[in-house]
């Protein structure tokens, strides 16, 4: 039997991740000519060109795109099998960087407590928070992040999921706003003021609050749209506009500057979860990270 050259596996994963000979060469510390020869061997082994010219650029073939995830997982498994097994995890000597993809609201509400808890248990761990302008599993599938935190979207059947806490939206106004004096704010009072809402994609959103108001024949006057919950609160704090933000986020705000009240219409709660790729399922350090996030969120969201 002619066994395949398994040394090519890591090179294949690198080529598919970088999408260029030069990028793969830099990542593996080899010359461009050496990587070109490796690409030629990979083409022979797979029976596919893998990388083809498109104008002035090189692009992956359809076959290369199709096997990219399989190649990444296979390379990850190969590295794990050929690395020393760690039956125990020593947090005092753990030296790792974990990347978490989450929106600004989560980072501001839970980031400080999460960073402090990690520092207490594992001083050598650094947490890197990546912005989350959109939902999707690409960052997890490509190994760019360790955890994705937020409301479940189209993540794919292979992505692992754990609920962290349930949240609900509340209305927020500045301290001293006329609505602060009202005990039970009615839908009519709610729409009598302008509103600032959050949308990562821009444009005027139409959400559950608007649907419920429409059932009553009412409509909000959306005066401003901002890209994040922190920005929404800053606008509300400096104006008479009403902001709409998650309740868990309001808890982390300085006391005395803002006033939060329940919405005058019924809306569903949302479930905030942490998501990860199955390649990290059994990793002891990753397990510790997931448990840390769970503990911190449940403690501070209560």
LUMGUPA-63228 format. One line per 8 residues: number of its first residue (from 1); their letters; for each residue x, y, z of N, C-alpha, C. Coordinates in nm, 3 decimals, decimal comma. Atoms other than C-alpha are relative to their C-alpha. Example, Ala and Ser with C-alpha at 12.3 -4.5 7.8 and 13.67 -1.06 7.14 Angstrom:
2
1	as	0,089:-0,119:0,000:1,230:-0,450:0,780:0,090:0,120:0,000 | -0,082:-0,119:-0,006:1,367:-0,106:0,714:-0,077:0,109:0,073
END
This chain:
302
1	xxxxxxxx	0,084:-0,120:0,000:0,000:0,000:0,000:0,088:0,126:0,000 | -0,069:-0,128:0,001:0,116:0,354:-0,077:-0,065:0,092:0,101 | 0,055:-0,084:-0,105:0,059:0,543:0,244:0,021:0,147:-0,035 | -0,018:-0,143:0,026:0,000:0,921:0,210:0,104:0,059:0,094 | -0,100:-0,070:-0,081:0,271:1,153:0,340:-0,073:0,092:0,099 | 0,073:-0,076:-0,100:0,118:1,278:0,664:0,070:0,130:0,037 | -0,068:-0,127:-0,023:0,382:1,551:0,682:-0,066:0,113:-0,077 | 0,066:-0,102:0,081:0,175:1,730:0,420:-0,126:0,056:0,067
9	xxxxxxxx	0,126:-0,042:-0,060:-0,126:1,758:0,650:0,007:0,140:0,059 | -0,012:-0,132:-0,061:0,000:2,058:0,847:0,021:0,107:-0,106 | -0,019:-0,095:0,109:0,113:2,225:0,526:-0,133:0,030:-0,070 | 0,131:-0,019:0,062:-0,233:2,171:0,377:-0,087:0,092:0,083 | 0,079:-0,085:-0,088:-0,403:2,325:0,678:0,047:0,145:-0,008 | -0,054:-0,135:0,008:-0,171:2,626:0,658:-0,034:0,067:-0,131 | 0,035:-0,055:0,130:-0,227:2,675:0,286:-0,146:0,043:-0,005 | 0,143:-0,029:0,007:-0,603:2,662:0,323:-0,037:0,116:0,091
17	xxxxxxxx	0,029:-0,111:-0,091:-0,598:2,904:0,616:0,052:0,133:-0,055 | -0,062:-0,123:0,049:-0,365:3,157:0,452:-0,049:0,039:-0,140 | 0,047:-0,028:0,136:-0,488:3,124:0,093:0,106:0,055:-0,092 | -0,108:-0,047:0,086:-0,146:3,210:-0,049:0,129:-0,072:0,034 | -0,130:0,063:-0,023:0,203:3,064:-0,090:0,083:0,085:0,094 | -0,081:-0,090:-0,083:0,366:3,371:0,064:-0,046:-0,004:0,146 | 0,052:0,003:-0,136:0,137:3,368:0,368:0,034:-0,131:0,070 | -0,033:0,130:-0,058:0,189:2,995:0,425:0,148:-0,009:0,031
25	xxxxxxxx	-0,145:0,003:-0,021:0,566:3,038:0,390:0,037:0,077:0,127 | -0,029:-0,079:-0,120:0,574:3,313:0,653:-0,044:-0,072:0,126 | 0,054:0,066:-0,120:0,359:3,113:0,895:0,083:-0,122:0,039 | -0,078:0,120:-0,029:0,574:2,800:0,864:0,150:0,026:0,006 | -0,141:-0,033:-0,006:0,905:2,984:0,849:0,083:-0,061:-0,111 | -0,069:0,060:0,114:0,998:2,848:0,505:0,011:0,103:-0,112 | -0,013:-0,088:0,114:1,106:3,008:0,180:-0,119:-0,018:-0,094 | 0,110:0,007:0,096:0,854:3,084:-0,094:0,020:-0,115:-0,098
33	xxxxxxxx	-0,026:0,109:0,094:1,024:2,835:-0,327:-0,029:-0,136:0,064 | 0,028:0,127:-0,070:1,001:2,558:-0,065:-0,150:-0,022:0,011 | 0,144:0,014:-0,011:0,632:2,631:-0,015:-0,064:-0,030:-0,136 | 0,051:0,030:0,135:0,575:2,626:-0,392:0,016:-0,147:-0,032 | -0,022:0,144:0,023:0,726:2,279:-0,408:-0,098:-0,082:0,084 | 0,097:0,071:-0,085:0,505:2,171:-0,117:-0,139:0,007:-0,060 | 0,130:-0,013:0,065:0,199:2,307:-0,295:-0,011:-0,095:-0,118 | 0,001:0,093:0,113:0,294:2,103:-0,601:-0,024:-0,143:0,048
41	xxxxxxxx	0,021:0,134:-0,057:0,311:1,789:-0,385:-0,144:-0,016:0,049 | 0,137:0,007:-0,047:-0,026:1,871:-0,230:-0,097:-0,014:-0,116 | 0,085:0,012:0,118:-0,181:1,912:-0,573:0,001:-0,142:-0,054 | -0,011:0,139:0,046:-0,050:1,570:-0,670:-0,074:-0,093:0,094 | 0,060:0,089:-0,099:-0,169:1,412:-0,346:-0,153:0,008:0,000 | 0,146:-0,018:-0,005:-0,521:1,559:-0,360:-0,067:-0,010:-0,136 | 0,059:0,002:0,133:-0,569:1,561:-0,735:-0,078:0,126:-0,032 | 0,073:-0,126:0,021:-0,687:1,923:-0,718:0,102:0,114:0,002
49	xxxxxxxx	-0,094:-0,111:0,002:-0,513:2,256:-0,796:0,010:0,075:0,134 | 0,007:-0,062:-0,132:-0,617:2,389:-0,450:0,002:0,153:-0,005 | -0,017:-0,145:0,006:-0,498:2,744:-0,531:0,015:0,040:-0,146 | -0,004:-0,040:0,141:-0,567:2,912:-0,867:-0,002:0,152:-0,010 | -0,006:-0,143:0,020:-0,519:3,258:-1,011:-0,136:0,055:-0,040 | 0,121:-0,074:0,034:-0,810:3,504:-1,028:0,040:0,145:-0,017 | -0,055:-0,133:0,023:-0,685:3,821:-1,191:0,139:0,009:0,057 | -0,132:-0,015:-0,062:-0,390:3,942:-0,985:0,012:-0,078:0,130
57	xxxxxxxx	0,000:0,071:-0,128:-0,487:3,734:-0,682:-0,010:-0,150:-0,020 | 0,017:0,145:-0,002:-0,486:3,366:-0,592:-0,119:-0,032:0,090 | 0,118:0,038:-0,078:-0,805:3,202:-0,466:-0,004:-0,151:0,015 | 0,016:0,143:-0,023:-0,895:2,862:-0,324:-0,103:-0,057:-0,097 | 0,098:0,067:0,084:-1,075:2,614:-0,547:-0,121:-0,041:0,084 | 0,118:0,045:-0,074:-1,421:2,485:-0,454:0,034:-0,119:0,089 | -0,040:0,117:-0,080:-1,263:2,160:-0,337:0,079:0,044:0,123 | -0,080:-0,049:-0,112:-1,013:2,349:-0,119:-0,089:0,063:0,107
65	xxxxxxxx	0,094:-0,060:-0,096:-1,295:2,549:0,040:-0,077:-0,108:0,075 | 0,083:0,106:-0,060:-1,490:2,229:0,103:0,076:-0,079:0,106 | -0,076:0,083:-0,095:-1,206:2,053:0,288:0,072:0,083:0,105 | -0,078:-0,084:-0,092:-1,072:2,351:0,483:-0,028:-0,033:0,145 | 0,034:0,032:-0,139:-1,261:2,271:0,802:0,051:-0,137:0,040 | -0,050:0,135:-0,029:-1,174:1,900:0,781:0,151:0,001:0,020 | -0,146:-0,009:-0,012:-0,808:1,985:0,730:0,040:0,063:0,132 | -0,032:-0,066:-0,126:-0,807:2,221:1,028:-0,020:-0,094:0,119
73	xxxxxxxx	0,026:0,093:-0,110:-0,966:1,962:1,257:0,101:-0,113:0,003 | -0,098:0,110:0,007:-0,733:1,686:1,135:0,136:0,046:0,048 | -0,129:-0,053:-0,043:-0,427:1,905:1,188:0,001:0,023:0,151 | 0,011:-0,022:-0,145:-0,550:2,000:1,536:0,012:-0,132:0,075 | -0,007:0,130:-0,064:-0,598:1,634:1,626:0,141:-0,058:-0,006 | -0,136:0,051:0,015:-0,255:1,545:1,490:0,094:0,067:0,100 | -0,085:-0,072:-0,097:-0,090:1,816:1,702:-0,027:-0,049:0,141 | 0,035:0,046:-0,134:-0,281:1,698:2,009:0,058:-0,138:0,030
81	xxxxxxxx	-0,051:0,135:-0,018:-0,182:1,335:1,958:0,151:-0,003:0,018 | -0,146:-0,001:-0,004:0,184:1,425:1,916:0,055:0,097:0,104 | -0,043:-0,087:-0,109:0,195:1,659:2,218:-0,010:-0,076:0,131 | 0,008:0,068:-0,129:0,258:1,554:2,577:-0,139:0,009:0,060 | 0,132:0,001:-0,061:-0,063:1,452:2,750:0,005:0,065:0,137 | 0,007:-0,065:-0,131:-0,162:1,671:3,046:-0,124:-0,051:0,073 | 0,111:0,059:-0,073:-0,372:1,468:3,283:-0,056:0,097:0,104 | 0,043:-0,095:-0,100:-0,387:1,756:3,529:0,028:0,141:-0,049
89	xxxxxxxx	-0,017:-0,139:0,038:-0,419:2,129:3,492:0,046:0,079:0,122 | -0,054:-0,081:-0,109:-0,202:2,351:3,711:-0,027:0,147:-0,035 | 0,038:-0,138:0,031:-0,367:2,693:3,708:0,107:0,100:0,041 | -0,103:-0,094:-0,045:-0,075:2,852:3,890:0,110:0,018:-0,105 | -0,102:-0,010:0,104:0,152:2,782:3,591:-0,059:0,012:-0,140 | 0,064:-0,010:0,131:-0,103:2,807:3,310:0,033:0,134:-0,064 | -0,039:-0,120:0,073:0,025:3,058:3,054:-0,070:-0,002:-0,136 | 0,082:0,007:0,121:-0,243:3,113:2,790:-0,071:0,131:-0,025
97	xxxxxxxx	0,084:-0,113:0,040:-0,434:3,378:2,598:-0,130:-0,059:-0,053 | 0,131:0,046:0,045:-0,807:3,311:2,559:-0,072:0,118:-0,065 | 0,071:-0,104:0,073:-1,006:3,509:2,304:-0,150:-0,026:0,008 | 0,146:0,009:-0,014:-1,375:3,574:2,371:-0,064:0,104:-0,091 | 0,070:-0,091:0,092:-1,602:3,726:2,107:-0,135:0,034:0,061 | 0,123:-0,042:-0,068:-1,879:3,930:2,270:-0,026:0,146:-0,033 | 0,031:-0,139:0,028:-2,061:4,259:2,229:0,045:0,090:0,115 | -0,049:-0,097:-0,098:-1,971:4,577:2,417:-0,076:-0,007:0,132
105	xxxxxxxx	0,081:0,006:-0,120:-2,258:4,536:2,660:0,047:-0,109:0,095 | -0,048:0,111:-0,084:-2,132:4,199:2,784:0,134:0,036:0,062 | -0,134:-0,032:-0,050:-1,773:4,322:2,816:-0,008:0,101:0,113 | 0,010:-0,102:-0,104:-1,875:4,626:3,019:-0,069:-0,055:0,124 | 0,075:0,052:-0,114:-2,118:4,431:3,238:0,076:-0,110:0,075 | -0,061:0,117:-0,063:-1,912:4,116:3,304:0,152:-0,004:-0,012 | -0,144:0,003:0,023:-1,559:4,189:3,180:0,083:0,021:0,125 | -0,083:-0,023:-0,119:-1,415:4,339:3,502:-0,001:-0,117:0,098
113	xxxxxxxx	0,008:0,112:-0,094:-1,543:4,055:3,723:0,067:-0,125:-0,057 | -0,060:0,117:0,064:-1,430:3,791:3,471:0,152:0,011:0,001 | -0,145:-0,021:0,000:-1,081:3,940:3,442:0,057:-0,019:0,141 | -0,047:0,013:-0,138:-1,047:3,962:3,821:-0,002:-0,146:0,046 | 0,009:0,140:-0,039:-1,164:3,602:3,871:0,110:-0,082:-0,066 | -0,107:0,072:0,070:-0,919:3,474:3,607:0,134:0,029:0,064 | -0,128:-0,038:-0,061:-0,633:3,666:3,770:0,021:-0,069:0,134 | -0,011:0,067:-0,129:-0,710:3,513:4,108:0,036:-0,147:-0,016
121	xxxxxxxx	-0,019:0,144:0,014:-0,719:3,155:3,982:0,120:-0,037:-0,086 | -0,108:0,032:0,095:-0,466:3,165:3,698:0,070:0,129:-0,040 | -0,065:-0,130:0,026:-0,233:3,468:3,708:0,065:0,012:-0,137 | -0,066:-0,004:0,130:-0,068:3,371:3,379:-0,095:0,005:-0,119 | 0,100:-0,001:0,108:-0,393:3,382:3,179:-0,035:0,143:-0,037 | 0,046:-0,129:0,050:-0,482:3,680:2,961:-0,128:-0,021:-0,078 | 0,128:0,006:0,072:-0,835:3,740:2,833:-0,003:0,110:-0,105 | 0,006:-0,094:0,112:-0,870:3,903:2,494:-0,144:0,004:-0,052
129	xxxxxxxx	0,137:-0,014:0,045:-1,217:4,036:2,409:-0,002:0,055:-0,142 | 0,011:-0,040:0,140:-1,298:4,059:2,038:-0,139:0,055:-0,025 | 0,133:-0,055:0,029:-1,582:4,279:1,908:-0,084:-0,097:-0,082 | 0,093:0,091:0,066:-1,890:4,107:1,769:-0,100:0,080:-0,083 | 0,091:-0,080:0,082:-2,039:4,313:1,486:-0,114:-0,080:-0,063 | 0,106:0,083:0,057:-2,242:4,016:1,361:0,007:-0,140:0,060 | 0,004:0,138:-0,048:-2,349:3,663:1,456:0,056:-0,092:-0,108 | -0,051:0,097:0,096:-2,197:3,357:1,294:0,105:-0,089:0,065
137	xxxxxxxx	-0,091:0,099:-0,059:-1,980:3,052:1,360:0,138:0,001:-0,062 | -0,128:0,003:0,073:-1,687:3,140:1,130:0,120:0,011:0,095 | -0,113:-0,020:-0,089:-1,461:3,261:1,411:0,029:-0,125:0,084 | -0,020:0,125:-0,074:-1,518:2,941:1,611:0,053:-0,109:-0,092 | -0,040:0,106:0,092:-1,483:2,712:1,309:0,144:0,016:-0,045 | -0,135:-0,024:0,047:-1,158:2,875:1,200:0,100:0,014:0,114 | -0,091:-0,003:-0,114:-1,011:2,871:1,551:0,050:0,139:0,036 | -0,041:-0,138:-0,027:-0,994:3,252:1,574:-0,038:0,044:0,141
145	xxxxxxxx	0,042:-0,032:-0,137:-1,174:3,264:1,911:-0,020:-0,129:0,077 | 0,023:0,116:-0,086:-1,210:3,030:2,206:-0,146:-0,011:0,042 | 0,140:-0,001:-0,040:-1,560:3,134:2,308:-0,075:0,109:-0,075 | 0,093:-0,098:0,056:-1,851:3,311:2,142:-0,110:0,017:0,103 | 0,099:-0,025:-0,104:-2,088:3,478:2,387:-0,110:0,089:-0,054 | 0,112:-0,079:0,046:-2,434:3,605:2,307:-0,125:-0,083:-0,016 | 0,125:0,069:0,028:-2,780:3,506:2,191:0,022:-0,091:-0,120 | -0,023:0,099:0,104:-2,779:3,192:1,976:-0,053:0,047:-0,135
153	xxxxxxxx	0,040:-0,030:0,136:-2,787:3,258:1,602:0,018:-0,125:-0,087 | -0,026:0,111:0,091:-2,710:3,042:1,297:0,143:-0,047:0,020 | -0,135:0,040:-0,035:-2,411:2,865:1,447:0,042:-0,134:-0,059 | -0,036:0,130:0,054:-2,424:2,521:1,284:-0,017:-0,109:0,104 | 0,033:0,108:-0,094:-2,506:2,182:1,440:0,118:-0,048:0,083 | -0,115:0,055:-0,074:-2,149:2,105:1,552:0,040:0,087:0,119 | -0,042:-0,093:-0,105:-2,112:2,409:1,779:-0,063:-0,039:0,134 | 0,047:0,031:-0,135:-2,138:2,334:2,152:-0,059:0,126:0,063
161	xxxxxxxx	0,075:-0,113:-0,055:-2,368:2,553:2,361:-0,030:-0,023:0,148 | 0,039:0,006:-0,141:-2,425:2,632:2,729:-0,064:0,133:0,038 | 0,070:-0,121:-0,043:-2,679:2,880:2,865:0,070:0,059:0,122 | -0,064:-0,069:-0,111:-2,525:3,140:3,098:-0,103:0,064:0,092 | 0,105:-0,064:-0,080:-2,826:3,343:3,214:-0,110:0,049:-0,094 | 0,111:-0,056:0,074:-3,162:3,477:3,104:-0,008:0,149:0,030 | -0,002:-0,146:-0,013:-3,198:3,847:3,044:-0,128:0,057:-0,062 | 0,116:-0,068:0,059:-3,469:4,096:2,953:0,038:0,146:-0,024
169	xxxxxxxx	-0,028:-0,140:0,032:-3,475:4,445:2,808:-0,079:0,092:0,092 | 0,065:-0,102:-0,082:-3,556:4,750:3,017:0,020:0,136:-0,067 | -0,013:-0,136:0,049:-3,604:5,118:2,940:0,084:0,080:0,098 | -0,090:-0,077:-0,085:-3,348:5,366:3,071:-0,006:0,148:-0,040 | -0,004:-0,144:0,022:-3,358:5,745:3,109:0,101:0,061:0,097 | -0,094:-0,069:-0,088:-3,130:5,999:3,271:-0,065:0,027:0,135 | 0,051:-0,042:-0,130:-3,162:6,083:3,638:-0,059:0,140:-0,015 | 0,067:-0,128:0,011:-3,405:6,372:3,669:-0,095:0,012:-0,117
177	xxxxxxxx	0,095:0,001:0,112:-3,603:6,278:3,359:-0,143:0,005:0,057 | 0,139:-0,007:-0,051:-3,978:6,359:3,399:-0,063:-0,136:0,025 | 0,060:0,132:-0,020:-4,061:5,987:3,370:0,040:-0,064:0,133 | -0,045:0,055:-0,128:-3,869:5,918:3,692:-0,109:0,017:0,107 | 0,103:-0,028:-0,101:-4,159:6,068:3,888:-0,124:-0,088:-0,018 | 0,119:0,083:0,025:-4,413:5,825:3,734:0,018:-0,138:0,063 | -0,009:0,131:-0,065:-4,488:5,509:3,932:-0,024:-0,113:-0,100 | 0,030:0,103:0,100:-4,648:5,301:3,657:-0,007:0,067:-0,137
185	xxxxxxxx	-0,010:-0,067:0,130:-4,539:5,420:3,316:-0,085:-0,074:-0,102 | 0,093:0,059:0,097:-4,805:5,359:3,052:0,063:0,000:-0,139 | -0,050:-0,003:0,139:-4,746:5,280:2,683:-0,009:0,139:-0,062 | 0,016:-0,135:0,055:-4,875:5,628:2,600:0,110:0,093:0,050 | -0,110:-0,081:-0,053:-4,621:5,790:2,831:0,133:-0,041:-0,063 | -0,124:0,054:0,056:-4,350:5,566:2,689:0,026:0,055:-0,139 | -0,021:-0,045:0,138:-4,405:5,674:2,328:-0,003:0,152:-0,012 | 0,007:-0,146:0,006:-4,448:6,041:2,419:0,139:0,063:-0,008
193	xxxxxxxx	-0,138:-0,049:0,004:-4,069:6,072:2,434:0,076:-0,064:-0,116 | -0,085:0,057:0,104:-3,802:6,016:2,170:0,082:-0,117:0,054 | -0,072:0,120:-0,040:-3,601:5,693:2,174:0,134:-0,011:-0,073 | -0,128:0,036:0,061:-3,241:5,588:2,110:0,011:-0,152:0,007 | -0,006:0,146:0,006:-3,197:5,228:1,997:0,136:-0,045:-0,053 | -0,128:0,057:0,039:-2,904:4,999:1,926:-0,017:-0,093:-0,120 | 0,000:0,089:0,116:-2,836:4,833:1,591:0,143:-0,011:-0,052 | -0,136:0,021:0,051:-2,504:4,679:1,487:0,008:0,020:-0,150
201	xxxxxxxx	0,001:-0,011:0,145:-2,609:4,692:1,122:-0,044:0,137:-0,050 | 0,049:-0,130:0,041:-2,748:5,045:1,122:-0,143:-0,010:-0,048 | 0,139:0,001:0,043:-3,089:5,144:0,995:-0,095:0,003:0,119 | 0,100:-0,006:-0,106:-3,409:5,178:1,194:-0,054:-0,140:0,026 | 0,047:0,137:-0,029:-3,481:4,842:1,364:-0,148:-0,002:0,037 | 0,140:0,021:-0,040:-3,831:4,705:1,420:-0,002:-0,130:0,081 | -0,013:0,115:-0,087:-3,820:4,475:1,721:-0,127:-0,037:0,073 | 0,117:0,046:-0,076:-4,052:4,302:1,968:-0,076:0,112:0,069
209	xxxxxxxx	0,069:-0,112:-0,065:-4,126:4,628:2,150:-0,092:0,071:-0,099 | 0,081:-0,067:0,102:-4,248:4,786:1,827:-0,122:-0,084:-0,040 | 0,112:0,089:0,034:-4,464:4,481:1,751:-0,110:0,011:0,105 | 0,098:-0,008:-0,108:-4,631:4,498:2,092:-0,069:0,137:0,002 | 0,061:-0,133:0,004:-4,685:4,873:2,064:-0,099:0,011:-0,116 | 0,089:-0,004:0,117:-4,838:4,828:1,718:-0,133:-0,066:0,030 | 0,126:0,066:-0,038:-5,095:4,591:1,870:-0,093:0,096:0,074 | 0,079:-0,100:-0,073:-5,206:4,889:2,079:-0,027:0,124:-0,085
217	xxxxxxxx	0,018:-0,114:0,088:-5,206:5,121:1,780:0,099:0,111:0,028 | -0,099:-0,100:-0,039:-4,893:5,298:1,907:0,132:-0,024:-0,074 | -0,129:0,010:0,068:-4,550:5,367:1,761:0,102:0,090:0,068 | -0,107:-0,080:-0,059:-4,218:5,482:1,904:0,054:0,102:-0,101 | -0,073:-0,098:0,081:-4,043:5,792:1,774:0,149:-0,026:0,022 | -0,142:0,032:-0,013:-3,690:5,663:1,717:0,080:0,117:-0,054 | -0,073:-0,122:0,037:-3,474:5,973:1,717:0,145:-0,027:-0,035 | -0,142:0,029:0,025:-3,131:5,805:1,706:0,024:-0,150:0,002
225	xxxxxxxx	-0,045:0,139:0,003:-2,967:5,471:1,623:0,150:-0,001:0,020 | -0,143:0,008:-0,030:-2,626:5,385:1,771:0,044:-0,146:-0,007 | -0,047:0,137:0,024:-2,403:5,076:1,728:0,017:-0,088:0,123 | -0,025:0,083:-0,119:-2,375:4,961:2,092:-0,086:0,046:0,117 | 0,076:-0,035:-0,119:-2,553:4,954:2,427:0,069:0,110:0,083 | -0,064:-0,110:-0,072:-2,286:5,170:2,600:-0,028:0,135:-0,065 | 0,028:-0,127:0,069:-2,336:5,436:2,333:-0,145:0,043:0,021 | 0,141:-0,031:-0,022:-2,713:5,413:2,379:-0,021:0,063:0,136
233	xxxxxxxx	0,014:-0,056:-0,135:-2,681:5,479:2,752:0,062:0,139:0,010 | -0,063:-0,133:-0,005:-2,444:5,771:2,698:-0,092:0,105:-0,061 | 0,093:-0,093:0,063:-2,696:5,932:2,465:-0,118:0,030:0,093 | 0,113:-0,018:-0,092:-2,982:5,875:2,711:0,039:0,085:0,120 | -0,047:-0,074:-0,117:-2,775:6,014:2,997:0,013:0,149:-0,028 | -0,023:-0,140:0,036:-2,712:6,338:2,807:-0,119:0,064:-0,071 | 0,117:-0,052:0,072:-3,065:6,387:2,666:-0,127:-0,045:0,071 | 0,129:0,047:-0,052:-3,433:6,321:2,725:-0,047:-0,126:-0,073
241	xxxxxxxx	0,037:0,120:0,074:-3,432:6,015:2,498:-0,004:-0,121:0,093 | 0,011:0,126:-0,074:-3,528:5,669:2,627:0,083:-0,106:-0,072 | -0,082:0,107:0,056:-3,275:5,387:2,574:-0,062:-0,135:0,032 | 0,047:0,138:-0,019:-3,355:5,017:2,541:0,123:-0,090:0,008 | -0,122:0,080:-0,021:-3,084:4,789:2,689:-0,032:-0,122:0,086 | 0,020:0,116:-0,088:-3,049:4,449:2,862:0,011:0,039:0,147 | 0,000:-0,031:-0,143:-3,119:4,458:3,235:0,135:-0,030:0,064 | -0,129:0,037:-0,058:-2,788:4,283:3,311:0,105:0,107:-0,021
249	xxxxxxxx	-0,096:-0,104:0,032:-2,603:4,571:3,152:-0,018:0,121:0,091 | 0,028:-0,117:-0,084:-2,773:4,838:3,365:0,061:-0,016:0,138 | -0,052:0,025:-0,135:-2,654:4,673:3,688:0,143:0,051:0,015 | -0,141:-0,038:-0,007:-2,293:4,757:3,601:0,022:0,151:-0,010 | -0,015:-0,145:0,018:-2,362:5,130:3,552:0,012:0,073:0,135 | -0,012:-0,077:-0,125:-2,267:5,393:3,814:-0,136:0,043:0,053 | 0,128:-0,034:-0,062:-2,549:5,461:4,059:-0,025:0,150:-0,006 | 0,038:-0,139:-0,006:-2,740:5,787:4,046:-0,001:0,075:-0,131
257	xxxxxxxx	-0,006:-0,070:0,128:-2,684:5,873:3,680:-0,115:-0,038:-0,093 | 0,103:0,050:0,090:-2,955:5,665:3,515:-0,115:-0,061:0,080 | 0,118:0,061:-0,063:-3,303:5,537:3,595:-0,059:-0,102:-0,097 | 0,053:0,108:0,083:-3,428:5,203:3,462:-0,139:-0,038:0,046 | 0,135:0,044:-0,035:-3,789:5,090:3,448:-0,046:-0,109:-0,098 | 0,052:0,108:0,084:-3,980:4,792:3,312:-0,076:0,056:-0,119 | 0,072:-0,042:0,120:-4,121:4,821:2,963:-0,150:-0,007:0,025 | 0,145:0,003:-0,021:-4,492:4,902:2,953:-0,072:-0,101:-0,089
265	xxxxxxxx	0,056:0,109:0,081:-4,545:4,614:2,706:0,079:-0,127:0,029 | -0,065:0,128:-0,030:-4,466:4,244:2,744:0,094:-0,041:-0,114 | -0,095:0,054:0,098:-4,155:4,109:2,567:0,064:-0,125:0,058 | -0,062:0,124:-0,045:-3,984:3,772:2,582:0,139:0,023:0,057 | -0,137:-0,001:-0,049:-3,671:3,710:2,781:0,093:-0,057:-0,107 | -0,101:0,055:0,090:-3,350:3,630:2,595:0,097:-0,085:0,081 | -0,098:0,086:-0,065:-3,098:3,357:2,678:0,138:0,030:-0,056 | -0,138:-0,027:0,039:-2,731:3,454:2,672:0,080:-0,127:0,026
273	xxxxxxxx	-0,072:0,127:-0,008:-2,506:3,154:2,605:0,148:0,018:-0,034 | -0,137:0,008:0,048:-2,142:3,065:2,560:0,008:-0,118:-0,097 | -0,010:0,099:0,107:-2,053:2,867:2,246:0,146:-0,027:-0,031 | -0,138:0,036:0,033:-1,739:2,679:2,147:0,001:-0,112:-0,103 | -0,013:0,105:0,101:-1,610:2,443:1,879:0,035:-0,132:0,068 | -0,029:0,130:-0,065:-1,593:2,070:1,959:0,147:-0,034:0,012 | -0,142:0,029:-0,011:-1,217:2,073:1,904:0,053:0,038:0,139 | -0,043:-0,044:-0,133:-1,192:2,246:2,246:-0,074:-0,070:0,113
281	xxxxxxxx	0,088:0,063:-0,099:-1,443:2,022:2,423:0,076:-0,063:0,116 | -0,069:0,077:-0,103:-1,194:1,805:2,612:0,123:0,071:0,056 | -0,119:-0,072:-0,047:-0,917:2,062:2,661:-0,022:0,049:0,143 | 0,019:-0,032:-0,140:-0,865:2,107:3,035:-0,002:0,150:0,027 | -0,003:-0,144:-0,020:-0,777:2,475:3,015:-0,128:0,064:-0,051 | 0,123:-0,055:0,055:-1,078:2,544:2,797:-0,119:-0,033:0,090 | 0,106:0,036:-0,095:-1,302:2,355:3,039:0,000:0,095:0,119 | -0,011:-0,094:-0,112:-1,172:2,575:3,320:-0,056:0,137:-0,040
289	xxxxxxxx	0,049:-0,129:0,048:-1,243:2,887:3,112:-0,153:0,002:-0,005 | 0,145:0,005:0,012:-1,601:2,778:3,041:-0,066:0,003:0,138 | 0,057:0,002:-0,135:-1,668:2,707:3,409:0,015:0,138:0,066 | -0,021:-0,133:-0,056:-1,520:3,044:3,505:-0,103:0,099:-0,054 | 0,098:-0,089:0,060:-1,743:3,231:3,260:-0,139:-0,028:0,055 | 0,131:0,038:-0,053:-2,048:3,037:3,380:-0,018:0,052:0,142 | 0,011:-0,042:-0,140:-1,977:3,110:3,747:-0,013:0,151:0,014 | 0,003:-0,145:-0,009:-1,911:3,479:3,696:-0,133:0,057:-0,050
297	xxxxxx	0,125:-0,050:0,058:-2,216:3,533:3,476:-0,118:-0,027:0,092 | 0,114:0,033:-0,085:-2,455:3,354:3,708:0,003:0,078:0,132 | -0,010:-0,077:-0,122:-2,322:3,542:4,009:-0,039:0,145:-0,022 | 0,021:-0,143:0,022:-2,338:3,889:3,856:-0,127:0,032:-0,077 | 0,126:-0,025:0,071:-2,654:3,843:3,650:-0,119:-0,017:0,094 | 0,109:0,025:-0,094:-2,858:3,748:3,957:-0,062:0,130:0,049
END
